[in-house]
Amino acid sequence: MRAPSALVLTAAVALGLTACLPKEHPEVEWMKPPKSYDPVETEGLTFNKAGLDALTLTDGDEREAHVTGLQAEGTFKGQAKCQSGAGTGDLEHSAWGDYELTCDAGTILFDIELKYHLFTSREVGKPLSANAYVEFGGTLVEFDYHDDSKPRSITAKVKVGDDLKRLE
């Protein structure tokens, strides 16, 4: 007899709590992205909507040639929201920088999610490691595109050096 009464009590509490919550949570001003942040439509970004369209409309050797062209020194440009950061230590990718920022640009084109690993110095990267919206330029050093899963995903590793700034 105890179990049904506990179930009724739990349901009553849960119903009471959900009735108290607002239907829409107000958007906190400091959490909104800056007006200049738009990784989908901003002109000149390597993987904006137009850039990803060019990538996804090619296959095989043509796609490989396109990616090789994207790896030209200092030609990569992007925007993203930083999630975390850490020193690279003695790991293999420490050749690209001694600090790695893990960033997310979200869904850019249809169902393609875009993530970045940005390599820089600790002095430049550490202040940006948590929830900073950034714009960057540099050299694409590794590229991973998974088009056989849903959602499709791209992970780009970019050596940015000092070409990394917080968007205001």
Buried (B, 14 or more C-beta within 10 A) or exposed (E): EEEEEEEEEEEEEEEEEEEEEEEEEEEEEEEEEEEEBBBBEBEEBBBBBBBBEBBBEEEEEEBEEBBEEBEEEEEBBBBBBBBEBBBBEEEEBBEBBBBBBBBBBEBBBEEBBBBBBBBBBBEBBBEBBEEBBBBBBBBBBEBEBEEEEEEBBBBBBBBBBEBBBEBE
